[in-house]
Amino acid sequence: MMMGFGMLFWLVLIPLVVWAVLRFASDRPGNRGRRETPEEILDRRFAQGELDIPTYTEMRARVRTSSTHDTPDVRN
């Protein structure tokens, strides 16, 4: 009976430790709680070969124009 509990303990503990290591290893200190900006998403997708040059440049231009219109005016 004790052997069964010991085996169950290890069958639960090992996957839990693996999950925790993978979960926290992917949370690098500089990226914790930070979302990618639209520019970073486009850059990543271009680097991975998902976008060709004309599509990338057009989408970058759109993001730039939309981000300049969306920024609030913070004058005092």
N, C-alpha and C positions, 0 to 999 in steps of 0.2 A: 504493500500500500504506500509506504513512504517513497519507494522508488518511482511510483507513478506520479506522485506530487513533485518530486525532484525533476522528473522528465518534463512535466507540464510547465514547471517554473522556467526551465531553460528554453522550451519551445515558445514561451511568451517573451522572455527577456531578450533573446538574441534578435528577433525581428524588431523589437522596440528600440534596441540600441542602434541597429542599422538605420532605421527610420530617422532617429534623432540625429545621427551623424550626417546623413544625407540632407536632412532638412536644414540644419544649422550651418553646414559647410557651404550651402548655396547662398546663404545670407551673408555676403561679404559686408564688412563694416561700412563701406562707402555707399552701399546700395540698400541698406536696411530701410524699408518703408518708403523708398523713392520710386516713382514711376518714370518710365521713359518719356521724354518729350517727343512730339511728332517728328522733329528733325532727327533724333536718335533712332527712331523706328525706321524712318526712310533710309538712313545711313546703313543700319543693320541689314535691312532687306536688300539694299543695293549690293552690299558686301557679300551677301549670301547668294547673289545671282538671281534673286527673285524679280528684280526690275532691270530693264534695259536703260541705257543712257537717256534717250528722249523722254521716257516715262518718268525717270528719276528727276531730271531737270525740271520737267513740267510740274511735278508734284511738289518739289522743293519751292518753286516760285509761288505756287498756290498757298503753301504753308506760310511762307514769309509774308505774303500780302494779307492773309487772314489773321496772322498773329499781330501785325501792326495795327489792324483795325480793332482787334479784341483787347488791346492793352488799355487799361483805364488811365484817365488823366489824373495824375496825383499832384497837381499844383496846390500850393497853400495860399 
